[in-house]
């Protein structure tokens, strides 16, 4: 059984369309899409192949994984 994910918070999009990402209370950067998010998680020691974007450990604020820009 895989180890549970640490708490991951993806904050609402900022005016440039990026979303701040925190992993286990550490800000890891600004993601501009799912590819960026998965790279940040890989750098945090997680296997991107094992991460499911609908995992309850991922808290999406201001919209889910399909929201990466602000409405005009």
C-alpha positions as CSV (number, residue, x, y, z in Angstrom):
1,X,0.0,0.0,0.0
2,X,1.5,3.4,-1.0
3,X,2.3,5.9,1.7
4,X,-0.3,8.6,2.2
5,X,0.5,12.0,0.6
6,X,1.5,14.9,2.8
7,X,-1.0,17.8,2.8
8,X,-0.7,19.6,-0.4
9,X,-2.4,23.0,-0.9
10,X,-2.9,24.6,-4.3
11,X,-3.9,28.2,-3.7
12,X,-6.2,30.2,-6.0
13,X,-4.8,31.6,-9.2
14,X,-3.1,35.0,-8.9
15,X,-3.4,37.7,-11.6
16,X,-0.7,36.1,-13.7
17,X,-2.5,32.7,-13.7
18,X,-0.1,30.9,-11.4
19,X,-1.0,29.2,-8.2
20,X,1.2,29.0,-5.1
21,X,1.8,25.4,-4.0
22,X,2.6,24.2,-0.5
23,X,3.7,20.7,0.5
24,X,3.7,19.8,4.2
25,X,3.7,23.5,5.2
26,X,6.6,24.4,2.9
27,X,5.9,26.7,-0.1
28,X,7.5,25.0,-3.1
29,X,6.7,27.5,-5.8
30,X,4.1,28.9,-8.3
31,X,2.6,26.4,-10.7
32,X,1.1,27.5,-14.0
33,X,-0.4,24.1,-14.8
34,X,-0.6,20.5,-13.8
35,X,2.9,19.8,-15.3
36,X,4.4,22.4,-13.0
37,X,2.5,21.0,-10.0
38,X,3.7,17.5,-10.6
39,X,7.3,18.7,-11.0
40,X,7.1,20.5,-7.6
41,X,5.7,17.3,-6.0
42,X,8.5,15.2,-7.6
43,X,11.1,17.7,-6.2
44,X,9.4,17.2,-2.8
45,X,10.1,13.5,-3.0
46,X,6.8,12.3,-4.3
47,X,6.3,10.0,-7.3
48,X,4.3,11.9,-9.9
49,X,3.1,8.6,-11.3
50,X,1.4,7.8,-7.9
51,X,-0.2,11.2,-7.4
52,X,-3.9,11.5,-8.2
53,X,-5.2,15.1,-8.6
54,X,-8.4,14.2,-6.8
55,X,-6.6,12.8,-3.8
56,X,-8.2,14.2,-0.6
57,X,-4.6,15.2,0.5
58,X,-4.6,17.8,-2.2
59,X,-6.6,20.9,-1.2
60,X,-7.6,22.9,-4.2
61,X,-8.5,26.5,-3.2
62,X,-10.2,28.7,-5.8
63,X,-10.9,25.9,-8.2
64,X,-9.7,22.4,-9.1
65,X,-7.0,21.1,-11.4
66,X,-8.5,22.7,-14.5
67,X,-8.4,26.3,-13.2
68,X,-5.0,28.0,-13.9
69,X,-6.0,31.6,-14.8
70,X,-8.3,34.2,-13.5
71,X,-11.5,35.0,-15.3
72,X,-11.5,38.2,-17.4
